Amino acid sequence: MKSKAARLFSQSWFIFLSGLGGLLFTMFGLSIGWMIGSLIVACLLTYFQPKTLGINEKSKLGKNWFQLAQFLLGIELGKNLNLSVMNVLYDHWLIVAIVLLFSIIFSFGTGFLLYRFSKTDLLTSFLATSPGGVASMPVIAEEVGANIGIVSAVQAIRVFFVVSIIPVILFLMVPQSGQQPVASIENVGNDQFVQVAANFSTFTIIWTVCGLVFAFFGVLVGKRIKLPAPWLLGTLLGVLLLETISPMFFNEHVVIWWPHFLVIFGQILIGASIGAKFRKSMFVGIKQIVIVGTIGTILLIAAMFLCAYIVSAITGIQFIASVLAFAPGGVVEMATVSMILDSESTFVVAVQTLRIILVILFVPLFIKFMNEKLRKKNDLMKSNRISS
């Protein structure tokens, strides 16, 4: 019991320190600062583990914190879902599908680059650069016998660069679309409570409880049907279901009490959870792989910016939404950024989910094909040696 309490305190302290980094960044007027600042501070704390700040192995965040963050942000996304933007996806599904397939093919190209200029094997290289997520790719790597450590390290590098670079670039390019009040202690405190209290009622409490129940139900269903990121997408769909069926029984509009400080807390947890994956042991002895993997990630980001511009020009969707939809960063991270920058979150979530599904469906098949091809090649080489 004491050890659990000590671990909880250590993790909470880690999150608090990461949150201070987020607060510092927002004070410079960066609306995405809560997540970016928390991410950078969490990376530094995890990598160096300063004992003077009380950071140790117990500070390693469990997956429950990341799931809580997805739940908090999923409700916010569900409340503000804009289904009209899905018409763009329906009308221009072909160009979206082509770009998604291109992103997967280009990731294979960066995988070949990693294989060509480092000492890692081909299967490990492909899995390390596939935009399928930090969670799913190491699992597939274990199944096919690839190097899990290298896959995890390169995937973590990719997510770090995508989450830390793309939002900042978008904020600097189109600052007016993501303007929010500069965060301060007052911002997160009394003003928000006063604003919420103005529209607070008994019905608000009831709808909030119903929203939480439907959101958790969505998570359970999402996990049951193997939905990607069920704690985000399941929550979002649960809230959407409540808002869809409620007019059939009530005249009241669904009003879920979800103060902004919960969204901020979710952003801090997202940043801290990603940063907590950067252990020093991941990068021991793989300097060349890290360098090549970083170059490949930067090339992939540049290619996705070009594709996003083309899609935005053809479909008329916001450029920010297009970039975040095709960025190889993950549905949770990109959905969070789209919400912060006040972009088309619905489009971002839909396209990112489709990309993950495509990766999960096709990458294992491609890996299996390559594995079989390499096995036959090795068998042929062995037989040639024996015959000679």
Secondary structure, DSSP 8 states (H G I E B T S, - for coil): -HHHHHHHHHHHHHHHHHHHHHHHHHTTT-TTHHHHHHHHHHHHHHHH--GGGT-SGGG---HHHHHHHHHHHHHHHHHT--GGGHHHHHHTHHHHHHHHHHHHHHHHHHHHHHHHHSSS-HHHHHHHH-TT-TTHHHHHHHHHT--HHHHHHHHHHHHHHHHHHHHHHHHHHSGGGG------TTTTTHHHHHHHHHT--HHHHHHHHHHHHHHHHHHHHHHHTT-SSHHHHHHHHHHHHHHHHHHHH-SS-------HHHHHHHHHHHHHHHHTT--GGGGTT-HHHHHHHHHHHHHHHHHHHHHHHHHHHHH---HHHHHHHHSTT-HHHHHHHHHHTT--HHHHHHHHHHHHHHHHHHHHHHHHHHHHHHHHHHHHHHHHHHH-
